[in-house]
Amino acid sequence: MSFIDVLEQLMSVKIVQVILIVLIAIIMQIVTRVIIGYSVKRALRRHSSSIEQEERKRRDTLVGAFRTLSGTVIWVAVVIAVLTLLAVDLAPYLTSAGLLGIIIGFGAQNTIKDFLAGIFIITENQYRVGDIVRLNAGGQDVAGVVEDLTIRITRLRDLDGNLHVVKNGSAEIATNFSFRYANVNVNLDVSYDADIDLVEKVINQVGQTMIEDEALKVHIYEPIQFLRVDSFESSSVRVKALGKVEPAKQWDISGEFLRRIKVAFKHNNIEIPFNRHIVQLPTERSRA
Protein backbone atom coordinates (compact mmCIF):
# COMPACT_ATOMS: atom_id res chain seq x y z
CA MET A 1 0.00 0.00 0.00
CA SER A 2 1.45 3.31 -1.08
CA PHE A 3 1.72 6.45 1.02
CA ILE A 4 -1.01 8.11 -1.06
CA ASP A 5 -3.42 5.24 -0.35
CA VAL A 6 -2.71 5.53 3.37
CA LEU A 7 -3.28 9.28 3.20
CA GLU A 8 -6.61 8.77 1.39
CA GLN A 9 -7.75 6.31 4.04
CA LEU A 10 -6.81 8.73 6.77
CA MET A 11 -8.66 11.50 5.02
CA SER A 12 -11.75 9.32 4.87
CA VAL A 13 -11.80 9.21 8.66
CA LYS A 14 -14.04 12.09 9.74
CA ILE A 15 -12.17 12.86 12.92
CA VAL A 16 -9.02 13.49 10.90
CA GLN A 17 -10.98 15.76 8.57
CA VAL A 18 -12.38 17.70 11.52
CA ILE A 19 -8.89 18.14 12.96
CA LEU A 20 -7.65 19.26 9.56
CA ILE A 21 -10.43 21.84 9.28
CA VAL A 22 -9.59 23.22 12.73
CA LEU A 23 -5.88 23.41 11.90
CA ILE A 24 -6.63 25.22 8.63
CA ALA A 25 -8.85 27.65 10.55
CA ILE A 26 -6.07 28.35 13.08
CA ILE A 27 -3.58 28.96 10.25
CA MET A 28 -6.09 31.22 8.47
CA GLN A 29 -6.65 33.21 11.66
CA ILE A 30 -2.91 33.71 12.18
CA VAL A 31 -2.41 34.76 8.55
CA THR A 32 -5.46 37.03 8.69
CA ARG A 33 -4.18 38.75 11.85
CA VAL A 34 -0.86 39.47 10.14
CA ILE A 35 -2.54 40.72 6.95
CA ILE A 36 -4.94 42.96 8.90
CA GLY A 37 -2.10 44.48 10.92
CA TYR A 38 -0.05 45.17 7.79
CA SER A 39 -3.02 46.49 5.76
CA VAL A 40 -4.25 48.87 8.46
CA LYS A 41 -0.75 50.19 9.07
CA ARG A 42 -0.24 50.80 5.36
CA ALA A 43 -3.65 52.43 4.90
CA LEU A 44 -3.10 54.81 7.80
CA ARG A 45 0.37 55.67 6.56
CA ARG A 46 -1.19 57.15 3.42
CA HIS A 47 -3.37 59.39 5.58
CA SER A 48 -0.89 59.74 8.41
CA SER A 49 -1.59 62.22 11.17
CA SER A 50 0.93 64.84 12.14
CA ILE A 51 1.11 63.18 15.55
CA GLU A 52 2.58 59.68 15.63
CA GLN A 53 0.83 58.88 18.90
CA GLU A 54 -2.58 59.57 17.34
CA GLU A 55 -1.80 57.24 14.42
CA ARG A 56 -0.74 54.46 16.79
CA LYS A 57 -3.94 54.74 18.85
CA ARG A 58 -6.16 54.53 15.80
CA ARG A 59 -4.13 51.65 14.36
CA ASP A 60 -4.45 49.60 17.56
CA THR A 61 -8.20 50.22 17.68
CA LEU A 62 -8.85 49.29 14.05
CA VAL A 63 -6.59 46.23 14.17
CA GLY A 64 -8.31 44.92 17.30
CA ALA A 65 -11.80 45.40 15.85
CA PHE A 66 -11.00 43.82 12.46
CA ARG A 67 -9.23 40.86 14.08
CA THR A 68 -12.22 40.17 16.32
CA LEU A 69 -14.59 40.36 13.36
CA SER A 70 -12.45 38.11 11.13
CA GLY A 71 -12.00 35.56 13.93
CA THR A 72 -15.77 35.39 14.43
CA VAL A 73 -16.39 34.81 10.71
CA ILE A 74 -13.71 32.10 10.48
CA TRP A 75 -14.97 30.09 13.46
CA VAL A 76 -18.62 30.35 12.41
CA ALA A 77 -17.55 28.92 9.04
CA VAL A 78 -15.64 26.14 10.85
CA VAL A 79 -18.71 25.14 12.86
CA ILE A 80 -20.85 24.99 9.72
CA ALA A 81 -18.18 22.99 7.84
CA VAL A 82 -17.80 20.47 10.69
CA LEU A 83 -21.56 19.97 11.03
CA THR A 84 -21.84 19.45 7.27
CA LEU A 85 -18.95 16.98 7.34
CA LEU A 86 -20.66 15.00 10.11
CA ALA A 87 -23.78 14.79 7.93
CA VAL A 88 -25.86 16.85 10.30
CA ASP A 89 -28.99 18.01 8.52
CA LEU A 90 -29.03 21.75 9.11
CA ALA A 91 -32.38 22.39 7.40
CA PRO A 92 -34.62 21.58 10.39
CA TYR A 93 -32.38 23.63 12.64
CA LEU A 94 -32.43 26.54 10.23
CA THR A 95 -36.23 26.34 9.99
CA SER A 96 -36.67 26.30 13.75
CA ALA A 97 -33.94 28.91 14.03
CA GLY A 98 -36.09 31.21 11.93
CA LEU A 99 -38.81 31.29 14.56
CA LEU A 100 -36.24 31.29 17.34
CA GLY A 101 -34.41 34.10 15.59
CA ILE A 102 -37.55 36.24 15.63
CA ILE A 103 -37.96 35.66 19.35
CA ILE A 104 -34.30 36.31 20.08
CA GLY A 105 -34.33 39.31 17.75
CA PHE A 106 -36.60 41.25 20.06
CA GLY A 107 -34.25 40.56 22.95
CA ALA A 108 -31.14 41.26 20.91
CA GLN A 109 -32.06 44.79 19.90
CA ASN A 110 -29.70 46.24 22.49
CA THR A 111 -26.86 44.01 21.25
CA ILE A 112 -27.44 45.14 17.66
CA LYS A 113 -27.51 48.72 18.92
CA ASP A 114 -24.15 48.13 20.64
CA PHE A 115 -22.67 46.69 17.43
CA LEU A 116 -23.83 49.62 15.30
CA ALA A 117 -22.61 52.14 17.87
CA GLY A 118 -19.23 50.38 18.01
CA ILE A 119 -18.89 50.53 14.22
CA PHE A 120 -19.62 54.27 14.26
CA ILE A 121 -17.17 54.87 17.13
CA ILE A 122 -14.38 53.14 15.21
CA THR A 123 -15.10 54.50 11.73
CA GLU A 124 -15.71 58.06 12.95
CA ASN A 125 -12.59 57.90 15.12
CA GLN A 126 -14.46 59.21 18.19
CA TYR A 127 -11.90 57.68 20.56
CA ARG A 128 -9.19 55.04 20.37
CA VAL A 129 -7.32 52.57 22.56
CA GLY A 130 -5.09 54.63 24.86
CA ASP A 131 -7.31 57.73 24.87
CA ILE A 132 -8.55 59.27 28.11
CA VAL A 133 -12.32 59.65 27.84
CA ARG A 134 -15.45 60.28 29.87
CA LEU A 135 -18.60 58.40 28.86
CA ASN A 136 -22.12 59.21 29.96
CA ALA A 137 -23.78 55.80 30.14
CA GLY A 138 -27.28 55.51 31.54
CA GLY A 139 -27.05 58.94 33.15
CA GLN A 140 -23.83 58.06 34.99
CA ASP A 141 -20.39 59.42 34.09
CA VAL A 142 -17.42 57.05 33.98
CA ALA A 143 -13.93 58.19 33.00
CA GLY A 144 -10.59 56.54 32.43
CA VAL A 145 -8.09 55.24 29.90
CA VAL A 146 -9.50 53.13 27.06
CA GLU A 147 -7.83 49.75 27.54
CA ASP A 148 -9.88 47.89 24.95
CA LEU A 149 -12.42 48.83 22.29
CA THR A 150 -14.43 46.18 20.48
CA ILE A 151 -17.48 46.45 18.28
CA ARG A 152 -19.71 45.80 21.30
CA ILE A 153 -18.02 47.20 24.43
CA THR A 154 -15.48 49.72 25.69
CA ARG A 155 -13.26 48.96 28.67
CA LEU A 156 -12.11 51.95 30.76
CA ARG A 157 -9.53 51.92 33.58
CA ASP A 158 -9.89 54.81 36.03
CA LEU A 159 -7.26 56.36 38.33
CA ASP A 160 -8.23 54.03 41.19
CA GLY A 161 -7.50 51.02 38.99
CA ASN A 162 -11.17 50.12 38.56
CA LEU A 163 -12.14 48.62 35.20
CA HIS A 164 -15.43 49.93 33.76
CA VAL A 165 -17.09 47.93 30.96
CA VAL A 166 -19.46 50.14 28.98
CA LYS A 167 -21.75 48.94 26.21
CA ASN A 168 -21.13 51.08 23.15
CA GLY A 169 -24.84 51.60 22.58
CA SER A 170 -25.41 52.99 26.07
CA ALA A 171 -22.83 55.79 25.80
CA GLU A 172 -24.86 58.86 24.94
CA ILE A 173 -22.04 61.41 25.34
CA ALA A 174 -18.35 60.68 24.79
CA THR A 175 -15.80 63.28 25.90
CA ASN A 176 -12.26 62.67 24.63
CA PHE A 177 -9.55 64.34 26.73
CA SER A 178 -6.65 63.24 24.54
CA PHE A 179 -7.59 63.79 20.89
CA ARG A 180 -4.80 65.46 18.88
CA TYR A 181 -4.05 68.03 21.64
CA ALA A 182 -5.25 69.23 25.03
CA ASN A 183 -5.55 72.64 26.67
CA VAL A 184 -4.18 73.72 30.01
CA ASN A 185 -7.02 75.90 31.27
CA VAL A 186 -6.06 77.52 34.58
CA ASN A 187 -7.98 80.03 36.70
CA LEU A 188 -5.88 82.13 39.10
CA ASP A 189 -7.21 84.38 41.85
CA VAL A 190 -5.27 87.52 42.77
CA SER A 191 -6.11 90.30 45.20
CA TYR A 192 -7.87 93.47 44.13
CA ASP A 193 -4.70 95.40 44.97
CA ALA A 194 -2.64 93.40 42.44
CA ASP A 195 -1.31 95.10 39.31
CA ILE A 196 -2.98 93.17 36.46
CA ASP A 197 -0.26 94.18 34.02
CA LEU A 198 2.33 92.68 36.35
CA VAL A 199 0.20 89.56 36.78
CA GLU A 200 0.04 89.15 32.99
CA LYS A 201 3.81 89.61 32.69
CA VAL A 202 4.59 87.03 35.39
CA ILE A 203 2.19 84.43 33.94
CA ASN A 204 3.71 84.81 30.47
CA GLN A 205 7.24 84.57 31.89
CA VAL A 206 6.43 81.34 33.73
CA GLY A 207 4.83 79.88 30.61
CA GLN A 208 7.90 80.81 28.54
CA THR A 209 10.36 79.29 31.00
CA MET A 210 8.38 76.03 30.93
CA ILE A 211 8.56 75.73 27.14
CA GLU A 212 12.30 76.36 27.35
CA ASP A 213 12.71 73.54 29.88
CA GLU A 214 14.27 70.49 28.18
CA ALA A 215 12.10 68.04 30.12
CA LEU A 216 8.84 69.88 29.44
CA LYS A 217 9.10 71.40 25.99
CA VAL A 218 8.45 68.08 24.19
CA HIS A 219 4.99 68.06 25.78
CA ILE A 220 4.09 71.73 25.22
CA TYR A 221 2.78 72.84 21.83
CA GLU A 222 1.95 76.45 22.77
CA PRO A 223 3.19 78.09 26.01
CA ILE A 224 0.74 78.92 28.77
CA GLN A 225 -0.13 82.61 28.52
CA PHE A 226 -2.37 85.18 30.15
CA LEU A 227 -5.73 85.14 28.37
CA ARG A 228 -8.03 87.61 30.13
CA VAL A 229 -9.52 88.89 33.36
CA ASP A 230 -12.28 86.35 33.78
CA SER A 231 -14.42 87.62 36.64
CA PHE A 232 -14.62 89.59 39.87
CA GLU A 233 -15.09 87.34 42.88
CA SER A 234 -16.06 88.29 46.43
CA SER A 235 -12.46 88.68 47.60
CA SER A 236 -10.36 88.32 44.44
CA VAL A 237 -9.94 89.05 40.76
CA ARG A 238 -9.99 85.86 38.69
CA VAL A 239 -7.71 85.70 35.64
CA LYS A 240 -7.48 82.90 33.10
CA ALA A 241 -4.34 81.38 31.55
CA LEU A 242 -4.36 79.02 28.59
CA GLY A 243 -1.85 76.81 26.77
CA LYS A 244 -1.83 73.90 24.31
CA VAL A 245 -0.07 70.66 25.26
CA GLU A 246 0.33 67.03 24.30
CA PRO A 247 -2.80 64.89 24.79
CA ALA A 248 -3.16 63.45 28.31
CA LYS A 249 -0.35 65.72 29.59
CA GLN A 250 -2.58 68.64 30.56
CA TRP A 251 -2.77 67.59 34.21
CA ASP A 252 0.99 67.18 34.60
CA ILE A 253 1.77 70.47 32.86
CA SER A 254 -0.97 72.29 34.77
CA GLY A 255 0.37 71.03 38.09
CA GLU A 256 3.91 72.12 37.26
CA PHE A 257 2.63 75.53 36.11
CA LEU A 258 0.76 76.06 39.39
CA ARG A 259 3.83 75.08 41.39
CA ARG A 260 5.96 77.61 39.52
CA ILE A 261 3.35 80.37 39.52
CA LYS A 262 3.07 80.23 43.30
CA VAL A 263 6.81 80.85 43.63
CA ALA A 264 6.70 83.60 40.98
CA PHE A 265 3.75 85.37 42.61
CA LYS A 266 5.48 85.34 45.98
CA HIS A 267 8.68 86.70 44.44
CA ASN A 268 6.75 89.58 42.81
CA ASN A 269 4.59 90.29 45.90
CA ILE A 270 1.38 89.25 44.13
CA GLU A 271 -1.06 88.08 46.76
CA ILE A 272 -3.16 84.96 46.27
CA PRO A 273 -6.14 85.76 48.51
CA PHE A 274 -8.15 83.31 50.56
CA ASN A 275 -11.66 83.55 51.91
CA ARG A 276 -11.93 85.80 54.92
CA HIS A 277 -14.75 86.13 57.41
CA ILE A 278 -15.10 89.44 59.25
CA VAL A 279 -16.79 89.14 62.61
CA GLN A 280 -18.00 92.42 64.13
CA LEU A 281 -18.40 92.29 67.89
CA PRO A 282 -21.29 94.23 69.43
CA THR A 283 -20.47 97.53 71.09
CA GLU A 284 -21.29 98.42 74.69
CA ARG A 285 -24.31 100.45 73.57
CA SER A 286 -25.71 97.62 71.42
CA ARG A 287 -25.29 95.19 74.29
CA ALA A 288 -27.16 97.55 76.56
FENLINKA-V552209 format. One record per backbone hydrogen bond with DSSP energy under -0.5 kcal/mol. CO is the residue of the C=O (numbers start at 0). NH is the residue of the N-H. Records with the same first field share a line. If there is no record, write none. Layout:
# FENLINKA-V552209
CO->NH ; NH
This chain:
# FENLINKA-V552209
1->5
2->6
3->7
4->8
5->9
6->10
7->11
8->12
9->12
11->13
12->16
13->17
14->18
15->19
16->20
17->21
18->22
19->23
20->24
21->25
22->26
23->27
24->28
25->29
26->30
27->31
28->32
29->33
30->34
31->35
32->36
33->37
34->38
35->39
36->40
37->41
38->42
39->43
40->44
41->45
42->46
44->47
49->51
50->54
51->55
52->56
53->57
54->58
55->59
56->60 ; 128
57->61
58->62
59->63
60->64
61->65
62->66
63->67
64->68
65->69
66->70
67->71
68->72
69->73
70->74
71->75
72->76
73->77
74->78
75->79
76->80
77->81
78->82
79->83
80->84
81->85
82->87
83->86
86->88
87->89
88->92
89->93
90->94
91->95
92->96
93->97
94->98
95->99
96->100
97->101
98->102
99->103
100->104
101->105
102->106
103->107
105->108
107->111
108->112
109->113
110->114
111->115
112->116
113->117
114->118
115->119
116->120
117->121
118->122
119->123
120->125 ; 126
121->124
127->130
130->132 ; 145
131->176
132->143
133->174
134->136 ; 141
135->137 ; 171 ; 172
136->139
139->136
141->134
143->132
144->146 ; 156
145->129
147->154
150->117
151->167
152->149
153->155 ; 165
154->146 ; 147
155->157 ; 163
156->144
157->160
161->157 ; 163
162->164
163->155 ; 165
165->153
166->169 ; 170
167->170
169->137 ; 171
172->135 ; 174
173->175
174->133 ; 176
176->247
177->179
178->180
181->244
182->184
183->185 ; 242
185->240
187->238
189->236
190->193
193->195
194->198
195->199
196->200
197->201
198->202
199->203
200->204
201->205
202->206
203->207
204->208
205->209
206->210
207->211
209->212
212->215 ; 216
215->218 ; 219
216->219
218->220 ; 245
221->243
224->241
227->229 ; 239
230->232 ; 237
235->232 ; 237
236->189 ; 238
237->229 ; 230
238->187
239->226 ; 227
240->185
241->224
242->183
243->220 ; 221
244->181
245->248
248->252
249->253
250->254
251->255
252->256
253->257
254->258
255->259
256->260
257->261
258->262
259->263
260->264
261->265
262->266
263->267
264->269
265->268
268->270
270->190 ; 272
275->277
276->278
277->279
278->280
282->286
283->287
